[in-house]
Amino acid sequence: RTHIQTRGVTYGGFQYLEGDIFITKSTSSYGLTGHAGILVGDKVLEITPGYNNGVPAAIAPSTWFSRYPETIILRYDGGRTIPVNAAWYGQTFYIDGDGADNEYSVASTITSLTKDYCSSLVWKCYHYGAGFDFKVLNTTTLAMVNPVAILPYEFIANASFNNFVAVNSVNW
């Protein structure tokens, strides 16, 4: 299953591509800082308790940046197939499919198919859509592992190991 069509959107003079990961430091909830989303088509897919009744929502980049003005964009640097497939999963599962009514829960497991938090949703798009596991550093063993949970800033901290690069930052 490879979805070759590459879509995206230009906003604020920058060309965002499907699969781009949006990370912001403009929010704090439940004692956790940061928030994450993924570009699907021309919208940013997110889940947060503060909007859309706590279920996944696809919002315009203008809405994202008005809510979260301090944002960094990470892009997979190993070709377009993996991020396009991740975005495809976001569309078919979280927007059009069974995940559209997933509940927001910071206590959910990273592989749950019924509950999500912002960064687990992004991780699952890559995992289930592209067969790509974004790994994080286990600070005890110093090995890169599949996370039990993932925080928004862990995408930034582990970007280079996973072949992601920061391609744009706004007010970061």
C-alpha positions in Angstrom: 0.0 0.0 0.0 1.9 3.0 -1.2 0.1 6.3 -1.8 2.2 8.3 -4.2 0.1 11.4 -4.4 1.8 14.1 -2.3 -0.4 16.8 -1.1 0.2 19.7 1.3 -0.5 23.4 1.8 1.3 26.6 1.6 0.8 28.9 4.6 2.8 31.9 5.7 5.1 31.5 2.7 6.1 27.9 3.6 5.2 24.7 1.8 4.0 22.1 4.3 3.9 18.5 3.1 1.8 15.6 4.1 3.3 13.8 7.1 5.0 16.9 8.5 4.9 16.8 12.3 3.8 20.1 14.0 5.2 20.6 17.6 4.2 23.6 19.7 5.4 24.9 23.0 2.4 27.3 23.1 0.3 25.1 25.3 0.2 23.3 28.6 -2.4 20.9 29.8 -2.7 18.1 32.4 0.8 19.1 33.6 2.4 18.3 30.2 3.8 20.9 28.0 3.8 20.9 24.3 1.3 19.6 21.7 1.7 17.7 18.4 -0.2 17.3 15.2 0.4 15.9 11.7 -0.4 17.3 8.3 -3.0 15.3 6.5 -3.9 16.6 3.0 -4.1 20.4 3.6 -5.1 20.2 7.3 -3.3 19.5 10.6 -4.8 16.5 12.4 -4.8 16.8 16.2 -6.5 15.6 19.3 -6.8 17.8 22.4 -9.3 18.0 25.2 -9.9 21.7 24.6 -11.4 21.5 21.1 -13.8 19.3 19.1 -15.1 17.6 22.2 -11.8 15.8 22.7 -11.9 13.7 19.5 -9.6 14.0 16.5 -10.0 17.1 14.4 -8.5 18.3 11.1 -7.9 22.0 11.3 -6.5 24.6 8.8 -2.9 25.6 9.4 -4.2 29.2 10.0 -6.2 27.8 13.0 -3.2 25.8 14.3 -0.9 28.9 14.2 -3.6 31.1 15.8 -3.9 28.7 18.7 -0.3 27.7 18.8 1.9 30.5 17.5 5.2 28.9 18.7 5.6 25.9 16.4 8.4 23.8 14.9 7.9 21.6 11.9 9.6 18.2 11.5 9.8 16.4 8.2 10.9 12.9 7.4 14.1 13.1 5.4 14.1 9.6 3.8 11.7 10.1 0.8 8.0 10.8 0.5 6.6 7.3 0.8 6.6 7.0 4.6 5.1 10.4 5.4 2.5 10.1 2.7 1.4 6.7 4.1 1.3 8.1 7.6 -0.9 11.0 6.4 -3.1 8.4 4.5 -3.6 6.6 7.8 -4.5 9.8 9.5 -7.2 10.5 6.8 -8.6 6.9 6.6 -8.6 6.1 10.3 -8.9 9.4 12.2 -11.0 11.5 9.8 -13.0 9.0 7.8 -12.8 5.8 9.9 -13.2 4.2 13.2 -10.8 6.5 15.0 -12.9 9.6 14.3 -14.6 9.3 17.7 -11.5 8.2 19.6 -11.5 9.7 23.1 -8.7 11.9 24.4 -6.8 10.2 27.2 -3.3 10.9 28.4 -3.4 7.5 30.2 -4.0 5.6 26.9 -1.3 3.2 25.7 0.6 4.2 22.6 -0.9 1.4 20.5 -4.6 1.8 21.6 -7.0 2.0 18.7 -9.8 3.7 20.8 -8.0 6.4 22.9 -5.3 8.9 22.0 -3.4 11.9 23.2 -1.8 14.3 20.7 1.6 12.7 20.3 0.3 9.1 20.3 -2.0 10.0 17.4 1.1 11.2 15.4 3.1 8.2 16.4 0.3 5.8 15.4 -0.1 7.5 12.0 3.5 6.5 11.2 3.3 3.1 12.9 0.0 1.9 11.5 0.1 3.8 8.2 3.7 3.5 7.2 5.1 0.6 9.3 7.5 3.2 10.7 8.3 3.2 14.5 9.5 6.5 15.7 12.0 5.5 18.4 13.0 7.3 21.5 16.1 7.1 23.8 15.7 4.9 26.9 17.6 7.0 29.4 18.4 3.9 31.5 19.7 1.6 28.8 20.7 4.3 26.4 19.1 2.3 23.6 16.7 3.6 21.0 13.4 1.8 21.7 9.7 1.9 20.8 8.2 4.1 23.4 5.6 3.1 25.9 4.4 6.7 25.8 5.6 9.6 23.7 5.7 13.3 24.6 5.6 16.0 22.0 9.1 17.2 22.6 10.5 13.7 22.2 9.8 14.0 18.5 12.3 16.9 18.5 14.8 15.3 20.8 14.9 12.1 18.8 14.4 13.6 15.3 17.8 13.0 13.8 18.0 9.3 14.9 14.6 8.8 13.2 15.7 10.7 10.0 13.6 13.7 10.7 14.8 17.3 10.2 13.4 20.6 11.4 12.3 22.3 8.2 10.5 25.4 9.6 10.0 27.1 12.9 7.6 29.9 13.7 8.3 32.0 16.9 10.2 29.1 18.4 
